[in-house]
Amino acid sequence: MQTNTIHITNDGSNTLFSETFGETYHSIFGAKAESEHIFIQSALRKWTEQQESETNKPIRILEFGFGTGLNAFLTAKQTNQKIEYVTIEKFPIEKDIWSNLNFCEQSTDNKTLFRKLHKAKWGEKTTITPTFFIEKHQCDFLNFNFLPNNFDIVYFDAFSPEKQPELWTEDLFQKIFISMKKNGILTTYCAKGIVRRTMQKVGFKVERIPGPIGGKREILRAKKQPIKQ
């Protein structure tokens, strides 16, 4: 079992420090600001903007690292879109930790939403709101069953390549690439050259884009381009 301690980041929101990996779950410069910028703005809203016409199909999102639940929480608040959210976590945090995180800003509705996300049963698709459905998998990322052409968006929020090098490999990114739909978008906080080149090697078109204000200077956004005939 991991040992985690709660810390305050520069924007006032919480992060956790993992004693196991010696690293925080979110940026110390601002947990909420980081998640909003990298995953909501740079992935979810970017994907929505590129759609040429409205569709009734739900947006399918795969998250690597449920962690504190912050990414899922911010995504679930996007009430104008129907979202099916699949998330993987090998080491779920304990209730005495997640129940003390301060992401909900004293809002009863937000607290209820956050609690529902954490209480959702593992391995089952759960309705959280009329537009948000979550399916949590407690397993190693490497053991997840990747189905082809399955996801529109991937939030890649694993611990760093220095801490979990086995999760930043060509083999795993190849599986992710195959599991994504045409024009699907992946974002991650890590902008290391070796990560960018690995993504490019499996077929992604990768760009460096500005990171969150006060945090990382750059992040990566990768796109699954349709294969030219």
N, C-alpha and C positions, 0 to 999 in steps of 0.2 A: 504494500500500500504506500502511495506517495504521501509525503508530509508537505503540506502547503500552508503558507502564512499570508494573511491579507496585508496589502500595502496601498497607500494612497498615491495616485499619479498626479502629474502636474495640472490636469484639468479637473481634479477633484474626484474622479471616478476611481474605483478599485481595480487592482490587479492582484494576482497571486504570484508568490515566489515559490517555485518548486525546488525543494531540497534535493529531490532525486536527480533533476537535470541541471540544477544550479542556474536557473534562468526564470525570468518572469513570463507569465502567460501573455501579457500585453505590454505595450510600450510604457516605460516610466514617464514619458513625456505627455501621456494622455491616453488611457485605455479606450475610452468611448470615442474620442476624436480619431484615434487610429482605426478602429473598427469601422466607423462611419465612412471614413475616407477610402480605405482600401477595398472594403467589401460592398458597402451599400452604394457609394458614389461611383467608384471605378469599375465595379462589376455589374451589380444589379441594375442600376440606372443606365449604365452604358449599354447593356444588353437590350433594355427596353427601348432606348432611343434608336437603336439600329433596326428595329422591326419596322418593315415598310407598311404593314397593315395590322390592325388589331386582330387578336386571336383569342378564342375562348379557352385554348389549351393552357393548363397550368404551367408555370415556370418551374422547371426541375433543377434543384440546387443540391450539390454534394459538398459537404464541409468536412475537411480533415482537421479534427480536433474540436469536439463540442466544448471541452474545457469549462469555462465559467458560464457558458450559455449566452454570452454577450452578443456574438454574431447572430445567433438564432433569434434572440430577443429583438434586436434592431430590425432584422428582416421581417419578423412577424408583425411589426408595427406598420409595415407598408400595406395598409388595408385596401388599397385600390387594385391589388393584383392577387390572383390566386396562385399560391405557392405550395409546392410539394418539396419538403426539405428533408434530405437524408444526411445524417451526420454520424461520424465514426469517432469513438473515444475508447481507448484501452483502459484508462484509469479515471473513472468518474469521481468527481469530488464529493465529499461528504455533505450531508444536509447542514451540519453545524457551520460549514464554510459557506456554501452557496446562499443560505438564508441570511447571511450577514453582509452580503455584497450590496453596494449602494447604487446600483444602476437604475432603480425605479423612481428616484426623486420624489418620494413621499406620495406617489400616486397610487390609489387603491387599485385602479384598473391595471396599471403597469405591474404592480406587485402580484396580482392574480395571474397575469400573463406569464411572468417570469417563473412563478411557482408551478404553473401547469407544464411549462417546458421541462423543468427539472424532474417533475413527478411522472412524466410520460414514461410508460413501460418500455424497457429495452426490447428491441426486436419486433415491435408492433407499430403499425401506422396509427397515429393518434390525431384526432381533430382537436386543434387548439383554439382556433377561431373559425368563423364561416369561410375564411379565405386562406387559412394557413394550416397545413398538415405536416406533422413531423414523424420521422421514422429513425429512431436512434439505434445504433449498433455498437455493442460493447465488444470490440475485437481489435486486433492489431491491424493497422492500415494494410499491411502486406497480405493479410488473409481475407480481405474484403472481396466479395464476388462482383467483379466489374462486368456489367452487361454492356454490349455495344450500343452506341447511338442512344444513350439514356439521359444525359444531363445537358442542360443549357448553360449552366454556370458552375464553376468550382471555386470554393473558397479554400485555398491551401494555407492553412494556419498551424502547421506543425511546429515543434521546437526547431531551433536553427540547425543548419547542416553540421555545425561543430558538435552539437549535442545528440542529434539523431541522423547521422550521415546515411543510414540505410533507407531513409524516407525521401531522399533527394536524388535518387538514382535514375538512370535512363530506363531501366526496367519498369519502375513504378510510373514514371511520366508517360511511358508508352501505353500502359494500361489505362491511365487517365485519358489520354488522347483518344483512344479507341472508344471509351465510354461516353465521350462528349458528342453532341449533335453538331451539325454543320454551323459554323459561325459562333460556336460556343466560346465563352470567355472564362479564363482562369486568372485570378489575381493572387498575389502573395506579397508579403512585406519584404521578402529577401530579394535583393537586386544584385547579388554576387554574379560575376561574369561566368563562373562555372555552371551556375544554375541556369542562367539565360542560354548558354550554349547547349546544355543538356536538353532543355525544352525545344530549342530549334532543331536539334538532331532528330527528335522523334516526329517533327512535322509542324510544330507550332510556329506562328508568326509572333514574335515577341518584341515588345517595346518597353523601354524605360520611361516611366512617367513620374511627375513630381509626387513626393511623399506628403504626408500630413504636415501642416504647419507646426514647427517646433519639434518635429520628430525626424524620421529618416528622410534624407534628401531625395532619394528615389525609391520606387517600388517597381515590380514587374507586372505587366498585363500581357497575357498570351491569348491568342485567338486561333481556333481551329478553322483554317481556311479550307474551302471546298477544293477538292483535287481537280486540276485542269485536265480535261480530256484531250 
